[in-house]
């Protein structure tokens, strides 16, 4: 699985952060903090991406252009329900 450009940038950024921390704290602590930050960012980005995909509508109604929610058009289905009642 090849690395994407943003993953390489993340790794390089955390590597530079780790090198900068080594002047203040022990190297083993700097490495462990860098690893925790890397996986923390990966988990955060994964959850955020999943949240965004869930919030995006699945399509658009061909009649009115409203976004489809739960496989129904909120605008057209509301009009059909009011006509039948």
Secondary structure, 3 states (H helix, E strand, C coil): CCCCHHHHHHHHHHHHHHHHHCCCCCHHHHHHHHHHHHHHHHHHHHHHHHHHHHHCCCCECCCCCCEEECCEEHHHHHHHHHHHC
